[in-house]
Amino acid sequence: MQEAYIKIMDVSVIFATHNREDVLEQVFAAWKKTDRVTKYEYEIICSDDDSTDHTIQIIQSVRELPVKLLQNKKEGPGKHEMPH
């Protein structure tokens, strides 16, 4: 019988975004620097509010970081429920 393994996160970084392609490259570049020196288990959760620019593509292109993308219909902040 296999035991279930649940990865415990030390830190969850959650931010909402809408049409922010202008700053996301800088945000992820800063996190890549942090990733090289951190000792903590972490995840970055990006909650996108129906962006119409290249925000989604930029987030999806990040492979070196533990990034999760939540895509929402434009309903305003805090409307998305986390999957169980």
Contacts in CASP RR format, 6 or more apart in sequence:
PFRMAT RR
TARGET T0000
AUTHOR 0000-0000-0000
METHOD contacts of the structure
MODEL  1
MQEAYIKIMDVSVIFATHNREDVLEQVFAAWKKTDRVTKYEYEIICSDDD
STDHTIQIIQSVRELPVKLLQNKKEGPGKHEMPH
7 41 0 8 1.000
8 41 0 8 1.000
9 41 0 8 1.000
9 42 0 8 1.000
9 43 0 8 1.000
10 40 0 8 1.000
10 41 0 8 1.000
10 42 0 8 1.000
11 40 0 8 1.000
11 41 0 8 1.000
11 42 0 8 1.000
11 43 0 8 1.000
12 42 0 8 1.000
12 43 0 8 1.000
12 45 0 8 1.000
13 42 0 8 1.000
13 43 0 8 1.000
13 44 0 8 1.000
13 45 0 8 1.000
14 44 0 8 1.000
14 45 0 8 1.000
14 47 0 8 1.000
15 44 0 8 1.000
15 45 0 8 1.000
15 46 0 8 1.000
15 47 0 8 1.000
16 47 0 8 1.000
16 48 0 8 1.000
16 49 0 8 1.000
16 77 0 8 1.000
16 78 0 8 1.000
17 24 0 8 1.000
17 46 0 8 1.000
17 47 0 8 1.000
17 48 0 8 1.000
17 49 0 8 1.000
17 51 0 8 1.000
17 55 0 8 1.000
17 59 0 8 1.000
18 48 0 8 1.000
18 49 0 8 1.000
18 50 0 8 1.000
18 51 0 8 1.000
18 55 0 8 1.000
18 74 0 8 1.000
19 51 0 8 1.000
19 52 0 8 1.000
19 53 0 8 1.000
19 55 0 8 1.000
20 51 0 8 1.000
20 53 0 8 1.000
20 55 0 8 1.000
21 51 0 8 1.000
21 53 0 8 1.000
21 54 0 8 1.000
21 55 0 8 1.000
21 58 0 8 1.000
24 55 0 8 1.000
24 58 0 8 1.000
24 59 0 8 1.000
25 58 0 8 1.000
28 58 0 8 1.000
28 62 0 8 1.000
28 65 0 8 1.000
28 67 0 8 1.000
31 44 0 8 1.000
31 65 0 8 1.000
32 64 0 8 1.000
32 65 0 8 1.000
35 64 0 8 1.000
35 65 0 8 1.000
42 66 0 8 1.000
43 66 0 8 1.000
43 67 0 8 1.000
43 68 0 8 1.000
44 65 0 8 1.000
44 66 0 8 1.000
44 67 0 8 1.000
44 68 0 8 1.000
45 67 0 8 1.000
45 68 0 8 1.000
45 70 0 8 1.000
46 59 0 8 1.000
46 67 0 8 1.000
46 68 0 8 1.000
46 69 0 8 1.000
46 70 0 8 1.000
47 70 0 8 1.000
47 72 0 8 1.000
47 78 0 8 1.000
47 80 0 8 1.000
48 55 0 8 1.000
48 56 0 8 1.000
48 59 0 8 1.000
48 69 0 8 1.000
48 70 0 8 1.000
48 71 0 8 1.000
48 72 0 8 1.000
49 72 0 8 1.000
49 74 0 8 1.000
49 75 0 8 1.000
49 76 0 8 1.000
49 77 0 8 1.000
50 71 0 8 1.000
50 72 0 8 1.000
50 73 0 8 1.000
50 74 0 8 1.000
56 69 0 8 1.000
56 71 0 8 1.000
59 67 0 8 1.000
59 69 0 8 1.000
60 69 0 8 1.000
70 80 0 8 1.000
70 82 0 8 1.000
72 79 0 8 1.000
72 80 0 8 1.000
END
